[in-house]
Amino acid sequence: MAILNVVARQTVQQLNRLVELGYADVADLSHAEFRALAQPLMALLNTDQYENLGENILLVPTRELVSPESLIARTAVGRNAGFTTMPPRDIASFLPQEGCEPPEGPFYIVCDPHTGTKYVNREPDVARKLIDSDNKLPLTLEEGLAIATQHPDWLTDKNGFNLIGSRSADGRVPSVWISQNSPRLGAVWPNSRHTWLGNAFCGGRLGSPLSHFMA
């Protein structure tokens, strides 16, 4: 068995959780096929160049692999499953904004993700300027769902968050917070502020090109 560095081990753990939660079924793939799509990324991470990334990463499947509409229901805090009142078409309308596009490939990682506690009670439009000035990147819908999937305790121990890296055509941004003791996916207007919502961000994104998956 190959020796994995810290970031590669963390990626394997998160991949295992996605498989356990039925992500392969959502992608209409076998477990083996789903895992195989992550292998080039893990091989890239398991090199000297990336060994210092550490454990604070998120493994994110792109929406080309797993559509985001049903994923909140696969999150949970304890036995309380996540939910949303938004219709699937509404969820699918939240698209990455300029500068927040996912790297090429079926999977990528987010480096140093945060729930944006330092930007709590800030309007999304204001928070975007602050995040930009701090040389960070706002998280997208898919990345916020990855937090709720891999780290549901962040929602209870830290704060809910806006995902201002994504936006719908009418200007709303998606948000994830605790409601009725469960993760909830909703949306807010870009000029609204909420005392329980931060604005999530990260230090960067890293993927493996789709060409690596072509036979």
Secondary structure by P-SEA (a helix, b strand, c coil): cccccaaaaaaaaaaaaaaaacccccccccaaaaaaaaaaaaaaaccccccccccccccccccccccccccccccccccbbbbbccccccccccccccccccccccbbbbcccccccccccccaaaaaaaaaaacbbbbcaaaaaaaaaccaaaaaabbbbbccccccccbbbbbbbbcccbbbbbccccccccccbbbbbcccccccccccccc
